[in-house]
Amino acid sequence: MEKRNIFLNLSPLDHRYYLSNRELHEELAQYLSEDAAVGYCVKVEIALLKALIPLARNLDGDAEKLSAELDTVPQRVDPEEVYREEEKTRHNIRALVNVLKTKVPDPVKHLVHVGATSVDILDTSFSLRVKDAVRRVVLPLLLELEGGLVKLARQEAHTIQVGRTHGQHAVPVTFGYAVAEYVSRLGQSIERMEHKSRNLRGKLAGAVGAYNATSMVCVDPEKLEADVLSSLGLAPSEYSTQMVEPEYLLELMLEVNTAFGVIANLADDLRHLQRSELAEVRESFSRQQVGSSTMPQKRNPWNAEHVKSLWKAFMPRVITMFMDQISEHQRDLSNSASGRFVADFIAGFTFAAARMEKIIRGLSVDRERMKKNLSAAGDAVLAEAAYILLAMGGEAEAHEVIRRATLDCEREHKSLVQVLKTDSETWKIISTQLAGVMDADATDFFSHPEMYTGAAAAKALRLADRYSDKIKQLQEALV
């Protein structure tokens, strides 16, 4: 086979991302490469051939022995040989059939591909390839990432951090609670992805899906289809044209895209937390690593930015997947070229997930900086608490009272507690209500914003425990 300099490849997936993800690339290649495409088609053809042997009349030879001999065929089919044959036939599956006939025992040559149409083989093998890629590579990687997030959420469950909405200081939370958002969102997506990967389907229903050809082979062509697909680990599509119903694959790819969005959102959050004025977390940065070609001090959050960039490149591709739902009548070829790029989509997502797993594994959390940033926000972050306490104490205009107090704080350059204490009745209501709810002194409470974190730590720990258990369950399901 021709050796090729990888730097002559057109897709960045096959040079830049190959070099930075060599092992992962090789794993994916077992399922998503053109070599795998040919190999999986052979696998389906052999499964069909094995099912046909017991149905054949006047077979020259022992059926059981002939069937056993077929097990060595996949290792003897060279994709390059199939491609050379395709130059003559101008048809990929007919080329494969011609090559297979030179590899199988003579007594069963006439049975190769009998009853099948090309897309029976192509759609079934593609479902198998995607199923194996997702369950053997993508999901195990995502579970590693989920495990890292669980560990981080648990480790930082009580680490105080100022909450942020619209880029503004909100109320205090904990960093573990912020991480638990992604534990939950990604964890749910992983569960759905695992389920949808199991639901991929195949077909052996012929040129229009009505079993015309296989009805000439046996009396129960639907059973033949079910038996062949079962031997491959698939169920039949509920209804087929020449194609498998596209929604099985579409739903799985949409879930992959959902997980991609979750990871990109996490990348955005981590990137912003590394801004100089925040500096609450930091990606791992080696002593040899360079952040800027001209500014030696720079330590850019380039890994998080890279994840976001990959999402931007691949997320829009689901539009094409939606377009591939539509095929005229029993089938046209309008999905032929576009469908080939599903492999790129899965690979791009996998490389982004691997990058995020690396980020989380090496992430440094600056707890002192988080505490300092919360302190810098002052007691204004407790305005909500003051409003709630005042309202629960019976003040109908509590929100307006506290809103005006915050304006006074800005104008007079005073703390919230200083302004609140100028109204003895308001302060008395807040103090009394706080004592009843938290058994805390109001002055002390407003001096320590970290006391106002609600159920953040408890929820972070609860979600960490829940998804730690789910990780184990899903790992068992993938075996």
Secondary structure, DSSP 8 states (H G I E B T S, - for coil): -----GGG-SSGGGTHHHHHSHHHHHHHHHHHSHHHHHHHHHHHHHHHHHHHGGG-SS-SS-HHHHHHHGGGTGGG--HHHHHHHHHHHS-HHHHHHHHHTTTS-GGGGGGTTTT--HHHHHHHHHHHHHHHHIIIIIHHHHHHHHHHHHHHHHHTTT-EEEEEETTEEEEEEEHHHHHHHHHHHHHHHHHHHHHHHHT-EE----SSSS-TTGGGT-S-HHHHHHHHHHHHT-EE-SSBSSSB-THHHHHHHHHHHHHHHHHHHHHHHHHHHTSTTT--EE----TT--S-SS-TT----HHHHHHHHHHHHHGGGHHHHHHTT--STT--STTTTGGGGHHHHHHHHHHHHHHHHHHHHH-EE-HHHHHHHHHHHGGGGGHHHHHHHHHHTT-TTHHHHHHHHHHHHHHHT--HHHHHTTSHHHHHHHHHHHHHHH---HHHHHH-GGG--TTHHHHHHHHHHHHHHHHHHHHHHH-
